[in-house]
Structure formats: structure tokens, C-alpha cells
Amino acid sequence: MPEEGIDDLGQPAKASITFVRYKIALTFVEEGALPSIGSLRLISEELEQINLSDAPKHLRFDHKASSWRKTAVKGRRTSPFISTEGEGDNTTVKLHQDGNSGMPKTFLARTLPRTVLSTVNATESPTALLARREMQSWRLLQLEPSALREPDEFTALPELGSDGSHLPATLYHLSKIYSRQEGTEDSSTWIYDQVSSRLAELIDDVYAIEIDRDEKRQLLTVQVQDKYKTIHPARSLSDGTLRFLALAVLEQDTRAGGVICLEEPENGIHPKRIPAILRLLEDIAVDVDEPVGKDNPLRQVIINTHSPVVVNQVNDDSLLIAEQKETAKDGDYFQSVRFSWLPGTWRAEADPDRLPVARGKVIDYLRQVIDFSDKSTYGQYVTNKKSTRVRDRADLQPQPSLFVHEK
């Protein structure tokens, strides 16, 4: 999580450690005869430190320890920030002092109307406050074409909304920030050039992107200029182009950190352009080979998809497959979801006792996007390569002879 931030009253906070683990357990308490009526009760709440020496046990994916890990994990602590003691009605949650001195505040769990973490401030518990701020920053992007097409007033919030609103204000603001940093007015076009270069990966004839500043109506509007110098305002762009444009702007906005979730990014995108949007999403995420900083903020991107075309293109280390499982407890059967990984990935090595997803399931899922008559689509599974796409793993491809009848 970030090392610095502010609380709800604008007070600055600095974390004593930047790598923590928050765990919470809740139970549903039925009230009355109807099982649908009830409330949630807190069972336990914990906020624990993870020091740099223990970080390798938790950061099992490939990364550079000397550059990335040492800049991502800062500080040290020997005791938790929030802990739980006791059982049943006597369970207590303790909020410990951030400076490791002084008596902790104790709360009876069964009477708590909210979590302890939700009550902290920068003065007494700066690290816990920043942990809460980190989770509050997590966003589910549901980019709506209608919101993306809207112009912005000059006074609009220069921050991309979860629905894609304030795209013009955000892009315009970023250009001004970069211009002030570089000290020249001409440098403001650098951001526009970066975004237009990204968009050109999706649309071949993109020449430039600009913000039209209407002084009379005091409105900002996104415009795309093609290679023939024809201006296309946002309202005339396709849904897929607008979503891609919003993600390209988000990539340049280093203020946007935390976890970014996106449903089915392939929507509105031609299948041949899917690799371009996946590259963009990978570049939005933090680069674990470079030091964490303003040009490499801590960002994680999580997407879900039902498209085998997308699955075929992603790195095998990044893939989690949701499987529905029937579970029995106390004689009752219910459906649950288990997330499985591919064999030969870092998750499989980190948890060797848990079986990875069955190879046959992956093959059946990918069958509809593989051209079995073209042997070049199989690729080779290169074990010394840092990241391997699913489509490049030979162990996840059916044998061509089973599906192609030679004449």
C-alpha cells in the first residue's frame, strides 16, 4: 500500500510499514422465524504486518527483489495493528498503538456495529488508516459509452469515474500537470501523443487526440483526428474505441493506484485487436521489475472474461479459472466456487498439494479458437521464458491429428 496519504479530515498520515494483511470473519445471525431476516456480526478482525524478511513467503510471483520488492515493502514492525482475542461472546478486538507503545483500545466484538478499521484516524493509527484508504481506492470499472461521450465543464472533477465519466477533464488535467512539471507549454502535448499512440494500436488511421476547449460554453470535449485530418468528436466514436481510450488515459494517470477490476474488456473490440487491449491492461499494472515510484505506481489489474480468445492470449501465470464445486457441510450440500490455476505456474509451485485445473478442461475450452490445421498456432512451451501465453503452451493444445483429417 502507499506509504503516505490523508484521513477524512485532511490530516496527513505516514505508514510505519507498507505491506500488511487484513483479515475479517463475519457470521450471519438469524432474527425471528424467517431465515432471510437477520444481521451480520463480527467474529474476528486482524491487521498484521509483513516485514521485508517475510515478504518472499507471500510474494511468490517472479519479480526483482533488488529493485521492486525493496521499494514496495518499506518499514518494519513486530506486533499487529489490530488483533482478536477470546471466543464466543467474550471475543474482543484490540486496536494497538502504531508506535508499539501504550495500551491498546479494546472493543467487545459482539457489540461492534462496524469494523475497527473503519474508525481509525491519521493521528492514532496512520498505518491502519492507509490500509483502509488502499481498500477504498479499489475500483470496478464499468465503462459506459454514454458517460464516455459526455463533455465536461471546466470545473468538473479531473478524475476518471468508474463509469468512464470525466474523461475529457482527466485528460486535460494530466496534460497540464505534465506541462507544469516540464516547465514548457509545448510539453502538454506529450500526454496526448502517448494516448494517441496507444489508440493507434486499435485503430490504424489515428493521427492525434486533443481536447477541444469551448470558452463560450465552458466545455471540454475529447476529439480524435484521423490521418486525413478529419476531426471526430467523442460522440461519433464506437463503444470499443471509447473504452480503449479511457484505459489509455488511465495508464497515464499515475494518481490512480490500487486494484482496478474490469469485466470482459473484449466487449466491442474486434478479436484481432484483443492482444492490443491485453497489452494495455498489463502496462497499467505495476512493473515488478522496476522500482515503485510516481512513474510506476502500485496497481493491480483484475479482469474476468468468458472469452476463450482472451484466455488464449493472457500469460499463463496470470490465469485463474473459476470452477463450480459442490460442497457438503453438516449434512447440507451447497454450491461454491474454487479458483484453480494451470500446472507449471508459480501458483502451482507455491501450493504443490493442491491440484491444478485439469488439462482436458482447458483444451475443451480453447478448442473453439484454435486453428488445428495451422501448426504455427501451437508454439512451443519455453520453460526459461519469464511469461508464457496460454496459446504458446504445447501441453495445453490438442494433437492436430485428432481433429484434422488429411486427404
N, C-alpha and C positions, 0 to 999 in steps of 0.2 A: 504494500500500500504506500501512498505518498508519505514523505517524511514530514511535510508541513501542510497546514490548512487552517480553516477558521470554523468557529462554532456558530450556533444560531444567532448569537448576539454580536457577531463580527469580531470576536476575540481570537487572536492567533493561537495556534497550537502546534507543538512540535513533538513527534513521536519519539519515545525512548528506544523503540525497535520497530522495524518496518515489515517484519514477517511474523504474522500471528495466525492462530487458528481459532475460529469461533464455532462453538457447538451449542445447540439448544435442543431440548427434548420437551415435547408437548403431549398432553393427553386430552382426550375428549371426555367430558363429564356430562352424562345424561341428566336431564332435569325433567321430572314428571314422567308420565306413562309413555309419551311419544318419543321414540329414539331419535327423531330428527331434530328435537329441541334440546339444546344443551350449550355448553361453552367450552372453550379451550383453557387448560390450566398448565402453568409452567411446572415441569418436573425438575429440570436442571438447566443451568446456563454456565458456560465456561468460555473464557477468552485467555488463551495460552500463548506464551512467547515461543518462537522457534529461532534459536541463535544461529549464527553463521556456521558454527561447527556441526550443527544438526541438520542444516539445510540440505545436504546431499541425500539424506534419507527421504526427503519429501519432494525434491526437485529431481525426478528420475529421468526426465527427458534430456536429450542432447542439448548442451549449452556450454558456453565458455565460462568457466569458473573465474578466471583471472580478470575478465572484463565485465561480463554481465552479472554473475552471481554476487560479486563483491560490491557492486553498485546497487543491486536490488535489495540485498539484505544488509541493513545497517543497524548498529546499536547492539546492546546486549542486556539481558535481564535474567534473573534467577528464580523469579516467582511469577505466578499468573496474575492477570489483571482482574479477572472475575473467576470465582470458583464456587462449587456447590458442596455442601456437607450435609450429613444426616440422611434420613429416609422417611418416607411417608409424610404425615402431617408435620413432622418436625424438621423437614428439609429446609435449609437456609441457603441463600445466595449471598456471597460476600463480594463487595467491591473494594479491592485493595488499592492502597495509595500508589500513585505512579512512581514516586521516588523511593519505593521499597521501605519507607519508614512511616510510623504512625499506625493507629488501629484501623482495621478495615470497617467499612459500613456493612451491617448485617441486615438482611431482609428475609422475612418468612415467605417461602416460595408460594404457599397455597393462598396467600392474601395479595400477591402481586397482581395488579391489573395490567401490567405491561412489563416488558423485559427491563432489566437493569441497564443494559447497554443504551436503551433509548432515552435514559435520563441523564447521561453524563455530560459534562461541560469541559471546556478547554483548561480551566484553572486547576481543577482537581484531578481530572483523568484525561489528559491530552491524547494519549495513545488509544484509549478506548474510544474517544470521540472521533479520531481519524479512522479507526476501524469501521465505525458506523457511517462516516462520510463516504468511505470507499464503497460500502454496500449500497448506499443511497445513490451513488453515481452509476450503478449498473443499469443498462437500458435495453429494452426490447424495441428495436426499430420496426415500425410498421409503416413504411413509406407509402403515403397516399398520393397518387398523381394530382388530385385536386389541390392538396396543400403545397406540393412542389411547384405547381404552376402559378401560385399566387404571388403578386408583387408584395414588397414590404414597404411600410412607411419608414421615413428617415429615423424615427425614434424606436423602431422595432428592436427586440432583443436579438443581439448578434450571436445567437447560439442555435444550432440545428435542432429542431424539435424531434421527438420520437416519430412523428408522422411526416417529417420532412419539411415542416413549416420553417419559415425564416431562412430559407436557402439564400436568397439574394443578400439579405443583411449580413449573414455569416460570411459569405464570400467577399463582400465589400469590406467588411471589418478586418478580415485576415490580410487583405491587400494593404490596408492602411497600417496595420501592425508591422508588416514586413518593411513597408516604406519608411516608417519611423526608425526601425532597427538599423536599416542600411543608410539612412540619412539623406536619401535622394527620392524625388518624386517618381522618377523613371523606374525605380526598383519595385514599385507597386504592381507592375505588370508581371513580375516573376511568378506570383501565385496563380494568376490567370494562365500563364504559359504552362505551369505544371499541371493544372486541371485539364486544360485543353489537350495536352499530350496524352493524358490518361484516357480522355474521351475518344481520342483518335484511335485507340486500341479497339474501340467498339464500333465507331463509325469512321470509315476511311476518309471522307471528304471534310472532316472538321478542320477548320483553319485557325479559329480563335474563339475564345469565350470572353465576354465582357459584361459589365453591369451598366445598364442604362440608368442614369440619374436624372429623373424628371423633376426639375426645380419647381415647375409650376404646380404640379400635383403632389410634390414631395414623396415620390415613389421610386423604389429601386426594383429593377426588373432584370432577370437573367436573360442574356441573348447569346446565341451561338451563330458564328459566321462560318459559312462553308468556303470551299476553295474558289468559288465564283464570286466571293464577297457578298453573297446574299445573307441578309440578317434573318434569323429565325428566333422569335421570342419564345419563352418557356411554354406558352400556351399551345404552340404548334409542334412541340417535341413529343415523341412517343413516350409511353409509360416506362418502358425499359431504359430508354435513354436518360430520362429524368432520375430514375433510381440509381443508375450508374453514376450520373453527375453528382448526386447527393453523397454517394460513398467516396467519390474522388475529392470532394470538398472536405469530408470528414477526415480523410487521410492527412490533409494539410493542417487540420486544426489540432495542434498538439495540446490544447487545453482539454480536449475530450479524452479522458482516460477511463480506467476501469474495464468492466466487462460489457461488450457490445454483442447483443443477440439479434439474429436476423432469420426470419422464416423464408425458406425457399427463395434464395437470391436469384435463381434461374428464371423466375417469372418474368415474362415479357422480353426475354433475351433469346436470340437465335442460338441453337445448340452449338454452332461453330464459334460463338463468342463466349461460351461458358468458361473456357480457360482464362480469358481476359478478366472476367469478374472474380474468379477464384484467386488469380494473382493479386488483384487489387485488395481483396479481403486479407490475404496473407501479409501484404505490405502494411495494412492498417495495424495489424497486431505488432507487438513489441518484437524487435530483432534480438534474439537471445545470444547472438554472437557479438553484440556491441554494447557499450556501457549505457546504462539508463540515464536519460537526460532530457532536456527540452526537445531535442530532435529525435529522441527515441523513448517516448513515454510508455509507461506500463499500461499496455492494452491487451486484452484477450478477446478474440472474436469467436463466437459460437454460432453455428448455423445448423438448421435442421433441413432435411430435404427428403423427398420421396423419389427423386430422380436418379436412376442408375447412371445417367450421363454425368451427373455431378460426382457421384461416388467413384466412378471410374477415373476421375481426374484428380481427386484430392490425394494428399500424401497419406500413405498407409498408417503412419504413426498418429495422424490426426483423427482417424476414423473411429467412431463408436457406433455400434449397431444396437438399436433398441429391439429387444425380443420380449414377447409376451409370455409370461410363465404363470402356471397355476400353483398356488402356494396353499398349504394347509396349516392351520394353527388352532389348537384346542378343538379339533374336530370340524372346524369350519373351513371351507375352501373359498379362495378368492383369487382374482387375477392381479398380477403385479408385473412390473417392467424391470427387466435386467439389461444393463448396458454391457455389451461384450466387445472385445477387440480382436484384431487379426493376429494370427500367430507370427512370430518373428519381429514383433514391435516392442517398444520399450515397456509398454504396459504388461505384455506377456512375460517379459523378463523380470519385472518388478513383482509380479504375483504369479509365480510358476504353478502354484497349487490350484489355480482357477483355470478351467478350460476356456480357451478362446472360442470364437464363433466357428461353427462347423464350416469347413471349406466348401462343401456342397451347397450350402445355403447362399454363400457369396457368389458362386458360379451361376446358380439358377437366377439370382437377382441381376447379374451383369449380362446374362445371355442376350438380352434384347438389344444391347448397344454394341456388341462385338461383331465385327465382320469376320466370320470364321474362314472365309475364302482368302483373306488377306493376311498372310503370315507376319507382315510387318507390324500388325496391331498387337502381337503378343509381347514383344520386347523381351528383355532379359531381367531377371531379378538380381540386381547388382548389390551384393551384401555390404560392400565397403562404401556405398553411396550414402550420404548423410540422410537424405529423404527420398523415398521412392513412391511414385504414384501407384495407385491400385492397379491401373491398366498395365504397368510395367512389370508386375509380378507374375512370372510364368506359373507359379504354383497356384494362382487364382484364376487361371484360364483353362477352359476345357480343351481336350485334344481335338484338333481340327478334323481328324479322320472320323470322329464320331458324328460329325454334323455335316460334312461336305462329301458328296458322292461324286467321285471322279469318273469321267467317262473314258 
